[in-house]
Amino acid sequence: MKKVKFCLIGAGRAGMVNARNFEFNIAESEVVAVVDSNLEAARKAAEELNTNDYYGSFDEALIKSDFDAVCIGAPTFVHCEAVVKAAEAGKHIYSEKPLSISLEEADKMERVIRKNKVKFQIDFMRRFDKNFLRAKKLIEDGAIGTPILIKSVGRGPGLPPEWYADLKKSNGLLAEVNSHDFDSMRWLIGGNFKQVYALADNFKLPQYKEKYPDFYDTAAVILKFENGVLGVVDGCCPATYGYDVRVEILGTEGMLQIGSKQAYSVMVWNKDKNLISEGNQSWKTLFKDAYEEGARHFVNCILINSEPKVGIIDGKKAVEIVIAANKSIKSGKPIDL
């Protein structure tokens, strides 16, 4: 049986979630090389992933290892360079979101991907989650009539790394956390963004205020789609209490909700009349199956030569709305797309 061989670029949390799926959970794929600027991190990841090949640079991996595809889990500000090098080497590309820092980078990535005819999938895992898929089908079947308003909550629990606080390297919370909200909203209601108005502030991380004056940890975004649907995104990181993902869609004939605050359907009702349940704490557990299904889909696309369901255009649309929202935050005005 032919296996798709992967090189992991970036051995951090997101990269390792996908790499473990390619190595351990999908029979048709394996990880044969690991790249990380921290060579010790690369060595430890390679040991876990059953490969002897680890490097401090992607250039070295391209010379010394044989692989078919890359899995990019490195920070956003290196995505463009990694994608361009991979595509020019004829390697298929599975990339963590956000796609890029700028639309210019995104355009460059699209050109090189199309020129070299390699497969590209961005890791918008909600599109492979059974609950989001069920909601999509219900909307298409008319279960709530015509959608008129969509609200999405996306809050991450922990303190982000310092590079994330520099909007020149990350585009901030709306990119690093809420890209998923923007993509899933656009996908669920079947329309592109038309206008955005956003407000944001730094409420939780005063240590960043002087060095990174543009940094924000909480944002409220109002959207209008080309098909007339209205939208709201509520984002925060660090939320501290848990990983909170919920979507509500109002239609002309009903409403639909996706997501739950509870990690499990088990709840304790005790003698003190308290209801006790455990909240979601990590994206890695909440979307465990979705990450695996997304990775499996990409491997299958390579093997049967088909196009991934979520690709470069979807990544670009998310970058576009994030940049527009950040412009709105700075200007205090709505931005047309």
N, C-alpha and C positions, 0 to 999 in steps of 0.2 A: 504494500500500500504506500503510495506517495504521500509524504508529509511536507507541509509548508514549513520552511525553516525561517525562524525569526531572529532578528537582532534587536534587543531591547536597548533603547536610548533613554537613559534616565531611570535610575533604580530607586526612585522615591515611592511614596505610597500608591499613587495612581498607576505608575508604571508597573509596579509589582503585582497589583491586582490583576491587570491584564496579562502580564507575563505568566503568572501562575495558571491562568486559564489556558493559555496557549501550550504550556508545558504539561500540565497535569490533567486538565479536564476535557480537552479536545483531542481525540485520537489522531486526527489528521494533521496536527501541527506539533512543533517543538521549538524550544528556544536554544539556539546554538551559540549565541554570543551576547555579551552585555557591555554597554558603554556607559560610563559615568565619569564626570570630571573629578569626583572623589574616588580614587582608585581602590581604596579599601571598601567603600560601599559597593563598587562594581565586583570586587572579589567575593564579598559575602553573598551578593545576589547570584552570582554565577555558581557558587557552591550550592546554594539552595535549589537552583534551577538545573542542576546536573550538567553543567558545561564547564570546560576548562578555559574557555576563551573569554577574557575580559580585558577591557582597554580603557584608557583615559580619554580617547578621542574617537570620533566616528570615522575619521580618515584612516586611522590604523585598522579599524575593524573591516573597512571596505577592502583593504589590501590583504589582510591576513585570514579572514574568515569567509566561508561560503554560505550565503543565505538568500532567501527569496523575497523577504519582506522585513520591514522595520515596525516596531511598536514604539511610538514616541510618547514618553512620559516626562520629558524634561520641562523646565519652566517655559512659559509662553514666549519670552523674548528670544529663545533659540529655535522655535518651531520652524520659522521660515528657512533658516540655513539648513536645518536637518532635512526638511522636506525637499528642498531643491537638490541637495547632494544625493539623497536617496533616489529621487525620480531620475536624475541624470545617470545614475548607475543602474537603472532599470529595476529598482526594487519597489514592490508594492508598499503602501503606507497606511498604517492604522495609527491615528493621532489622537491624543488627549485634547480636550477643548481647553481654552479658546483656540481657534485656528491660528490667530496672529495678533500682532499689536496694531497694525494699520491695514487699511484697505489696499494700499500700494503693495504691501507684502502679500496679502491675500491674492491679488491679481497676479503677481509674479508666481506664486505657488500654483495657481490654476493653470497658467500658461505652460509651466514645465511639466505638470502632471499630464495635461492633454497632449503635449508634444511627444512625450515618451510613452504614452499609452499604458500607464500603470494604474492599478486600482488604488482608490483612496477612500477611506472611511473615517469620519470623525466620531469620537466616542460620545455621542448623545444617547446614553443608555436607556433613557426613559422611553424611547421609541421601541424598545424591546422588552419593556416591562409589561407583565400580563394585565395589570390594572389599567395602565395607560392605553394599551392596545384594546382592551374591552371598552373603555370610554370612547376611543376613536370610532369604533364600530357602532356604538350606540348613537353617537352624534350623526354619523353618516346614514344610519337607519331612521333618523328623524325622531328619536325617542324623546327629545326635549324641544322639538320644533326647530326653528332657526336660531342659532346662537346669536346673542346680542351683547353679552358681557362675559369676560373671562378674567378671573382673579387667580394669581399664583403666588404662593408663599415659598420662599427659598432662603432658609437660614442655616448657616453652618455653625457647629458647636465650638471649635477650638481657635486659638490664636494663630493667625496665618504667619508664614515666614516673612522676614523683613523685606525681601525683594518685592513682595506683593504690595507693600505700602507705597512703593514708588510707581505712580500711575504710568510713567514712561516705560516701565518694564512689564506692567500687568494690565493696565486699563481699569484696575480696581475691582471692588466687590461685584459690580454689575457684570464684569467679564468672568472673573474667576469662580464665582458662585452662581450668579443668575443667568449666565449663558444658557443653562439648562431650562430655565423658566421661559426665556425668550423663544428658544427653539421649540419647546413642547407646545407653547401657546400658538405659535405660527402653524405648526403641524396639525394640532387639534381642530382649529377653526378654519384651516385651509385658506389662509390669506396672508399677504405680506404687509409689513408695517408702512403706515402713511405719515404718522405724526407722533412725537413723543414730548412729554414734559416731565422733568424729574427734579426732585429735591433730595438732598443728602447732607449728612453731617457726621462728624467724629464724636460720638458720645462715650465710647468705651476705652479708647486707647490714647490717652493724653500724652503718652511718651512719644508719639509720632507727630504731634502737632507742629513742633518747631522744624523738624528735619523734613517732614513731608506734609506741607500745609494743604495740599489738595486731597490728601487721604480722607476717606470716609468709611465708616463701618456699618452705616444704616442708610437705606435709600427707599424712597417711595416714587414709583414711576407710573404715569398715566399714559396709555397708548390709544391710538386709533389705527385700525387696520383698513386696507384698501377696500375691503368688502363691507365696511361700516361698523364692524364689531368694535366695541370698546374693551380696553384691557387695563388691568392694574397689577403691578409687581411690587411685592413687599420683600425686601432683602435685608439681611443682617449677618455679619460675621465679625467677631465671635458672638454667637447667641448665648453661649455658656450652658444653657439648660439641655441642649440636645440637637439632633439633626431633624429639622422640621421641613417637610415637603408636603404641600397640600394645594389642590387646584379646585376651583368651583367655576362651573359654567352655567350661566343663566340663559335659557332659551325662551322663545315665545310661548312654549307650551309646557315648560317644566324646568328643572334644574338638575345638575349632575355634580357630584363631588368625587374627587380622587384623593386617596391618602388618609392617613390616620396618625394621630399623635402617639398611639400605642405601638410598642414594638411587638407585642403579642396580643392575642385576643383574650388572654387570661386576665381576670380582674379579681382582686380580693375585696370582699365586703365584710368588714370585721365587726366585733361586738361594740366598738366605739362609734359605729355608724359611719365609718370612713370607707371610701372607695379607693383602693390602691392598685395602681398598674404601673408598668415600666414603660417609659418613653423611648422613642428611637434615639440612638446615640451615634450612629455612624452610617454614612452613605455606603460603606463597604458591606454592611449587613442588609440594609434596607433594599439595595438594588443588586444584591449578590447574583441572583439568577439572571437579571437583565444584562449585567456585564458579561456573563458567560454566553448568553444568547447572541449578544452583539458581536463578540469575538468569533463565535462559531459561524455566524452569518458571513463575516469577512473572509474567513478561511474557505468557506464554501464558494464564495464569489470568485476567489482565485482559482479554485480547482475546476469549476465549471465555466469559467470565463464569462461571468455576468457582472452587472454593475451593482455596487452596494446601494441599499435603500436610502442611506443618509451620507451625503458626499460633500464635495468642496463648495457647492452653491449654498448648502445649508449652513456650513461653517461661516461663509462670507456674510450671509444674512444676519447671523448673530453678531458678528463683528460690527457690521454696519449700524445696528440698532444700539449697541453698547457705546460706540463712538458718538452717535447722535445724542444719547442720553447724557453722556459726560459733558457734551457741549451745552446741553440744556441746564445742567447743574451749574456750570460756570457762568452762563449768561443770564440765568433766571427767566428764560423765555422758551416757549415751545419751539421745537425744531421739526421742519418738514423733511421728509426723506424723498 
